[in-house]
Amino acid sequence: METTVNATATLDRPASGIRTSLPGIPLYIYAVVFSSLAVMVGVLWDISWHTSIGRDGLFSAPHIAIYLGAVVAGCFSGYQVLKTTFAGTPAEKATNVRFWGIFYSSLGALFCIWGAFAMLTSAPFDDWWHNTYGLGVKILSPPHTVLALGIVSIQFGAMFAVLALQNREDHLPGYSAEQMASRNFRLRIMYTIASGLILTALFIFNSESLGRHQMHHSGFYKLAAGVFRCCWLR
């Protein structure tokens, strides 16, 4: 009887110590990619709102989507920084950037935190601007410029976070090649989404100079080459 139990237990164990579950991806990676998507949905919705309805308030639906993305990216990235700083292993800290002499953070998380602060700072500035001057006639008004810098920062942060995780851990011990391939496939999908959203944002923020009428001048091609070349990362 004892021999039978031991044989059964042996059969239940994974062969060669390989784990049966898929290797995990940190939750904050999903959060910052979601934030990048939420922000761009809010931006496109806000432009449509201005075109079809007109002046919107500080807490209109498109603005809520934009600020939701900023809050999620900032909170999850901030938690990741605190977790790495006060509960991270020496190996985890070695793969991060040390700043202010205390904190440890990945470059992607820093971009997301800076972007979140810039976006939330631009919110009351934008509301005051509209109350004072009315509906903006240009996409890149002063408050929108601050907002755009914050949005692009979050999107670069999401892309860098996914890319760093994909490049840093080519193979995790205890997982098979098939499991690592599935994990890397998910990371490639998220990287594609994040980089595509950056291209969308850069086009929107420069769309006033990238219209079909501007295609008759060399400035169109210089701007397009300069703007979109910065996203050609490998």
Secondary structure, 3 states (H helix, E strand, C coil): CHHHHHHHHHHHCCHHHCCCCCCCCCHHHHHHHHHHHHHHHHHHHHHHHHHHCCCCCCCCHHHHHHHHHHHHHHHHHHHHHHHHHHHCCHHHHHCCEEECCCEEECHHHHHHHHHHHHHHHHHHHHHHHHHHHCCCCCCCCHHHHHHHHHHHHHHHHHHHHHHHHHHHCCCCCCCCHHHHHHHHHHHHHHHHHHHHHHHHHHHHHCHHHCCHHHHHCHHHHHHHHHHHHCCCCC
